[in-house]
């Protein structure tokens, strides 16, 4: 399933928030390779992620849960209060029900366990794009 974006109408933007530098760089490169026309931003924790979000308001946020300074759950809650239709893809090494429940209350599109299977990540991004395009098509 591939969605063709019309650049004149919509420019996709994605933010990656991950405290592990190698993982963040790999995510950035893989997401950029798969979505070359998208604007991609990256941050090493939720606090910097919030600053980037306020500046760029990306459509999709791919975030880790456990990070220093501000975790992904707190960041997601703040982002949703600013832009409720932001799509979240949650990455975590922890398969704990408490994280899942907290993110469920905030709202997310996909919840992916680490180590990341990029095929699953790309499917999750495509799902977010489809939801975004559907919502944009409803706006006159």
C-alpha positions in Angstrom: 0.0 0.0 0.0 1.6 3.3 -1.2 0.1 6.7 -1.0 1.1 9.3 -3.5 1.2 12.7 -1.9 0.4 15.8 -4.1 3.2 18.2 -3.1 1.2 21.3 -4.0 -1.5 20.3 -1.5 0.4 18.6 1.3 4.0 18.4 2.5 4.5 15.5 4.9 6.5 16.2 8.1 7.7 13.7 10.5 9.5 14.1 13.9 11.6 11.3 15.4 12.3 11.5 19.2 14.7 8.9 20.4 17.4 9.2 23.1 19.7 6.5 21.6 21.9 8.4 19.0 22.6 5.4 16.8 18.9 4.4 16.7 17.8 8.0 16.1 20.2 8.3 13.1 19.2 5.0 11.7 15.5 5.9 12.0 16.2 9.2 10.4 18.0 7.7 7.4 15.5 4.9 6.9 12.4 7.2 7.2 14.0 9.8 4.9 14.9 7.1 2.3 11.3 5.8 2.3 9.8 9.4 2.3 12.3 11.5 0.4 9.9 14.5 0.0 9.0 14.7 3.6 10.5 17.1 6.1 12.2 15.0 8.9 13.1 16.4 12.3 14.9 14.6 15.1 15.3 15.1 18.8 17.1 13.2 21.6 14.4 13.7 24.3 10.9 14.9 24.8 11.9 18.4 25.9 13.8 19.1 22.7 11.0 17.3 20.8 8.5 19.8 22.3 10.6 22.7 21.1 10.9 21.2 17.6 7.1 20.5 17.6 6.2 24.0 18.5 8.5 25.3 15.7 7.5 22.8 12.9 4.2 21.1 14.0 5.0 17.8 12.2 2.1 15.6 11.1 3.6 12.4 12.5 5.7 11.9 15.6 7.7 8.7 16.0 8.7 8.5 19.7 10.5 6.3 22.2 8.8 6.0 25.6 11.7 6.1 28.1 13.9 9.1 27.6 15.8 11.5 29.9 14.5 15.1 30.6 11.0 14.4 29.3 9.6 11.0 28.4 7.6 10.2 25.3 4.3 9.9 27.2 4.5 13.4 28.7 5.6 14.9 25.4 2.8 13.2 23.6 0.2 14.6 26.1 1.6 18.1 25.6 1.7 17.8 21.8 -1.9 16.5 21.7 -3.0 19.6 23.7 -1.4 21.8 21.0 -2.4 19.8 17.9 -4.9 17.1 18.6 -4.7 15.4 15.2 -1.0 14.7 15.4 -0.4 11.0 14.6 1.9 9.1 17.0 4.0 6.0 16.4 5.3 4.7 19.7 8.6 2.7 19.9 9.5 0.9 23.0 11.7 -1.9 24.3 9.2 -2.5 27.1 6.1 -4.6 26.5 4.4 -3.2 29.7 0.7 -2.7 29.9 1.1 0.5 31.8 2.9 2.3 28.9 0.3 0.9 26.5 -2.6 2.2 28.7 -1.0 5.6 29.1 -0.5 6.1 25.4 -4.0 4.7 24.7 -5.5 7.5 26.7 -3.4 10.1 24.7 -4.0 8.4 21.4 -1.6 6.7 19.0 -1.7 5.1 15.6 0.8 2.3 16.1 2.8 0.8 19.0 6.0 -1.0 17.9 8.3 -3.0 20.1 12.1 -2.8 19.7 14.1 -4.0 18.0 12.3 -2.2 15.2 11.2 -4.1 12.2 11.4 -1.4 9.5 8.6 -3.1 7.5 6.3 -2.6 10.4 7.4 1.0 10.8 6.8 1.8 7.2 3.4 0.2 7.3 2.6 2.3 10.4 3.8 5.5 8.6 1.7 4.7 5.6 -1.3 4.1 7.9 -0.8 7.6 9.4 -0.4 9.2 5.9 -3.7 7.5 4.9 -5.5 8.9 8.0 -4.0 12.4 7.4 -5.0 12.4 3.7 -8.5 11.2 4.6 -8.9 14.0 7.1 -7.6 16.6 4.7 -10.0 15.4 2.0 -12.9 16.1 4.4 -11.9 19.8 4.8 -13.5 21.9 2.1 
